[in-house]
């Protein structure tokens, strides 16, 4: 299997070359507009990581490998948001 860019440029001047980060950002944004939604590459990454945590029942090590985050603490933030841990504690305290 030949290696090459995952996303390739299609314009005449750079046809077949690796798509730049700015080009990928623009492509994702424009495809989102066509679909009638506001979407950005980082938002897709965030959604994928959150969904991975959900499907693995919070397996931080597996999701760390998937996301390639070096620091587990960042994944803990995603997981806390997914589980709404702060909200759960706030509701518990409010009931007291």
C-alpha positions in Angstrom: 0.0 0.0 0.0 1.5 3.4 -1.0 1.7 6.0 1.6 0.6 9.6 1.0 -1.5 12.4 2.4 -4.8 11.5 4.0 -6.3 14.7 2.5 -4.9 15.8 -0.9 -5.2 19.2 -2.6 -7.2 19.3 -5.7 -6.4 22.7 -7.1 -4.2 23.0 -10.2 -1.2 24.6 -8.5 -0.8 21.9 -5.8 -2.8 18.9 -7.1 -2.0 15.8 -5.1 0.0 17.6 -2.4 -0.9 17.4 1.3 -3.9 19.6 2.1 -2.8 22.4 4.6 -4.4 22.8 8.0 -6.1 26.0 6.7 -7.4 24.1 3.7 -8.8 21.3 5.8 -10.4 23.8 8.2 -12.0 25.6 5.2 -13.3 22.3 3.7 -14.9 21.1 6.9 -16.5 24.5 7.6 -17.9 24.7 4.0 -19.2 21.1 4.1 -20.9 22.0 7.4 -22.5 25.1 5.8 -23.8 22.9 3.0 -25.3 20.6 5.6 -26.8 23.5 7.4 -24.7 23.2 10.6 -21.8 25.0 12.1 -18.9 22.7 12.3 -15.1 23.1 12.9 -12.4 20.4 12.8 -11.7 20.8 16.6 -15.4 20.4 17.3 -15.3 17.1 15.3 -12.3 15.9 17.3 -14.0 16.9 20.6 -17.2 15.0 19.6 -15.2 11.9 18.5 -13.2 11.8 21.8 -16.4 12.3 23.9 -18.1 9.5 21.9 -15.1 7.2 22.3 -15.3 7.8 26.1 -19.0 7.0 26.0 -18.6 3.8 24.0 -15.6 2.6 26.1 -17.4 3.4 29.3 -14.7 5.9 30.2 -11.7 3.8 29.4 -9.2 6.7 29.6 -6.2 4.6 28.4 -7.9 3.4 25.3 -9.2 6.8 24.4 -5.8 8.4 25.2 -4.3 6.1 22.5 -7.2 7.0 20.1 -6.9 10.7 20.7 -3.1 10.8 21.0 -3.4 13.1 24.0 -0.2 12.9 26.0 -1.8 14.1 29.3 -4.6 12.1 30.8 -5.7 15.1 32.7 -7.2 16.6 29.5 -9.2 13.5 28.9 -10.5 13.7 32.5 -12.0 17.1 31.6 -13.8 15.5 28.6 -15.0 12.7 30.8 -16.1 15.0 33.6 -18.1 17.0 31.0 -19.6 13.8 29.5 -20.7 12.6 32.9 -21.6 16.0 34.3 -19.9 15.2 37.5 -19.8 18.8 38.7 -23.6 19.1 38.1 -24.3 15.8 39.9 -22.4 17.0 43.0 -24.1 20.4 42.8 -27.5 18.7 42.7 -26.5 16.5 45.6 -25.4 19.5 47.7 -28.6 21.4 46.8 -30.7 18.5 48.1 -29.0 18.6 51.5 
